[in-house]
Amino acid sequence: MYTGYSPDVEERFKAHCAGKGAKYTRSHKPRKILHTEKYNTKSEAMKREREIKGLPRKEKLSLIKSKSSRRRSSVG
């Protein structure tokens, strides 16, 4: 499961699909965006990214299933 921040989620997703961007997505091609959240500042977005990366897999899956918590740009 890849987690990242971007001001333009769709453009970032296209770059990952093309093998550009994060090292992880070069060998693990993304299939679809599972979850996004939106924040006002890059700092807030990066803080949330670190929080998500620190979650156990079970909690990440729960976050993906939760439709009510979509607030920040995140590639999944």
N, C-alpha and C positions, 0 to 999 in steps of 0.2 A: 504494500500500500504506500503510494507516494504522497507526501504532503509538501506543499510549497505555497508561496504567496506570489501574487502578480497583480499589477494594475489592470491587465487585460487577460482574463482567464482563457477565453477562446483562442486568442493569439498564442498564448503560452502552450496550450494543449496542442495546437497545430505544430508548433516547433518541436515539442516532445515526440509527436507522432512521426516527424521527419527525421528523428534521431539527433536533434540538436537540443542543447540545454543541459539538464542534469545528467550526470554520469549514470545514475540508476536507470533512467528512462531510455538510455541507449540500448541496454540489454533487456529491459523489461518494458516493452512497448505498451503505452496506455491504451485502453479500449474505450473508456468513457469517463466523464466527470461525475463523481458520485456525490460530492458535497461542496458547497461554497458558502462562505460567510463574507460579509463586507464590513470594513472598518474605515474610519476617517483618515487615519495616518498609517504610514509604513511601520512605524514603531509598534502601534497597537496590533497590526497584522502579524508582524514578526513575533511578538510576544505570544499571540494565540497559536501561531505555527509551532513554537517550542512546546507549548502546553499539549497540543494535539500529538506531537511526536513522542511525548513522554507518557501518553496514555497506553494502558495495556490493549492488546488487539481487541478484546471483547468490548471494551468501552469505545474504541474507534468504530467498530461495526455498529454499535448502538447509536453513535453519533450520526453515522451515515443513514440509518433507518429513520432518525428523527427529522421529520419535515419541518418542525417548528423552530429549529435552531440554525437556520440558514442566514448568516449575517456577513461573512467575510469571503473574499476571494481566496479560494484554495483549490489546487489541482489534486484530483484523487484518482 
